Amino acid sequence: MNEQSEPEDQKAKSMLTSKDFWKKATTFFFARLSLLLMVGIYAVAGAFLFRLLEEHKEAKDCHEGRGAELANIVNLKSNLLTYIQYNISSVSTDNNKDNETVANTKIENWLTEFRDQVLEIRSTYRFSGQDCTTSSQWTFPRALLFVMTIFTTIGYGHIAPSTSEGQIVCICYATIGIPLFLMFLSRMSSVLGDMFRFLYSRVCCFFCYRRKIKKKEEQNKMARAEEETENNENKSKVQVIDDDETKDEDEEKVTVPLTITMIVFTLYIIIGALIFSNFEDWPVVAAGYFCFITLSTIGFGDYVPGQKEDDQNSTLKLIFGCIYLLIGMAILAMCFDLMQEEIIAKFTWLGKKMGIVDKEEDEEESEEKEKKGEESDEKKNEEYVGDKIEYGESPAPSYSGFVDKDDRETMSRMRSAYLQSVVQRQKRY
């Protein structure tokens, strides 16, 4: 065991110290982390840009809306006071005074007109009675959440650009940001998928992995036994075949069951529901509903985090919501990829069992080669025995008399490997 472990340790050390290993590792991490860094820089730059374009217009509209609302309030007050004073004063006669029905109708019309004016002010100036000096929709955390809803295609709609410059920039920003984010999402989903497959094969499917290791050890033992009986040329040939087989086995992907994938996604939704229900004082069901609607990019906008004006921790909550959104969409994409692989594998297996899907070309070629090899071995054995009979020798020492079936198969494989090596050597020369 020590002799076997020493070469493996030497291989691992040489791999860690080789330049190619570190070059591939740095390329791998930079290819993934560079996209993450680009998405982060793009989101932060977009937040500052939209804040610069929209903050001044928002403050101007807020003051104008506040002034228009105060003017309507003053107008309503004056109308009511004048009408009431006129009806109760001694100057007006009984004939000029309005009765209760007419008075109620006039007051109702004034109040209805005031309500319509307030609604028009809110739609025109986006003013809802807030303090124009302290409150703003275009703070940096809210602008960051806004730009993330752009390139993730969620689109809550709680805030939107009102200037012509901001609307043009929004179109250009989405045109660049959506492909960038989709590229980041595909890369991150593949990386997370590989990590999850590795964890599943080593942890959840530990016994299956141990079974594969035992099978490889048995194959290595058989290969060593064949190497001892073959010559030096056959040793190199057999070793090459074994290496190819192990590479093919290592390259096989592990398919994760649908139940495991759904459990991972459900747990992420539950964790987000508990956190946001604590942050925003939402019911747990409403917080879970918000998490699912957000991660699935539906984005109704009926629940948006960090909208309380008197909350001192709204900035941290909004930043946490952005991080939860990025990680969650990557996990959702990973789950979709794993579910797609599992569904394709299941339907392919079912189609092969039912005869609807044909076998792969590699499988058919391997089966044909095995059949041809067995037929050629049988012909060679028959010719060998026939030659012995022609020369008058007894056929008793043949393979069928003193060698069992397993040994004959082993020797036939050794003979075919030797013939292949001879053919290759002749081709070289």
Stockholm file with secondary structure:
# STOCKHOLM 1.0

chainA/1-429         MNEQSEPEDQKAKSMLTSKDFWKKATTFFFARLSLLLMVGIYAVAGAFLFRLLEEHKEAKDCHEGRGAELANIVNLKSNLLTYIQYNISSVSTDNNKDNETVANTKIENWLTEFRDQVLEIRSTYRFSGQDCTTSSQWTFPRALLFVMTIFTTIGYGHIAPSTSEGQIVCICYATIGIPLFLMFLSRMSSVLGDMFRFLYSRVCCFFCYRRKIKKKEEQNKMARAEEETENNENKSKVQVIDDDETKDEDEEKVTVPLTITMIVFTLYIIIGALIFSNFEDWPVVAAGYFCFITLSTIGFGDYVPGQKEDDQNSTLKLIFGCIYLLIGMAILAMCFDLMQEEIIAKFTWLGKKMGIVDKEEDEEESEEKEKKGEESDEKKNEEYVGDKIEYGESPAPSYSGFVDKDDRETMSRMRSAYLQSVVQRQKRY
#=GR chainA/1-429 SS CHHHHHHHHHHHHHHHHSHHHHHHHHHHHHHHHHHHHHHHHHHHHHHHHHHHHHHHHHHHHHHHHHHHHHHHHHHHHHHHHHHHHHHHSSSSCTTTSCCHHHHHHHHHHHHHHHHHHHHHHHHHHCCCSCCTTTCCSCCHHHHHHHHHHHHTTCCCCSSCCCSHHHHHHHHHHHHHHHHHHHHHHHHHHHHHHHHHHHHIIIIITHHHHHHHHHHHHHHHHHHHHHHHHSCHHHHHHHHHHHHHHHHHHHHCCCCCCHHHHHHHHHHHHHHHHHHHHHHHCCCHHHHHHHHHHHHTTCCCCSSCSSCCTTCTTHHHHHHHHHHHHHHHHHHHHHHHHHHHHHHHHHHHHHHHHHTSSCCCHHHHHHHHHHHHHHHHHHHHHHHHHHHHHHTTCCSTTSHHHHSCHHHHHHHHHHHHHHHHHHHHHHHHC
#=GC SS_cons         CHHHHHHHHHHHHHHHHSHHHHHHHHHHHHHHHHHHHHHHHHHHHHHHHHHHHHHHHHHHHHHHHHHHHHHHHHHHHHHHHHHHHHHHSSSSCTTTSCCHHHHHHHHHHHHHHHHHHHHHHHHHHCCCSCCTTTCCSCCHHHHHHHHHHHHTTCCCCSSCCCSHHHHHHHHHHHHHHHHHHHHHHHHHHHHHHHHHHHHIIIIITHHHHHHHHHHHHHHHHHHHHHHHHSCHHHHHHHHHHHHHHHHHHHHCCCCCCHHHHHHHHHHHHHHHHHHHHHHHCCCHHHHHHHHHHHHTTCCCCSSCSSCCTTCTTHHHHHHHHHHHHHHHHHHHHHHHHHHHHHHHHHHHHHHHHHTSSCCCHHHHHHHHHHHHHHHHHHHHHHHHHHHHHHTTCCSTTSHHHHSCHHHHHHHHHHHHHHHHHHHHHHHHC
//
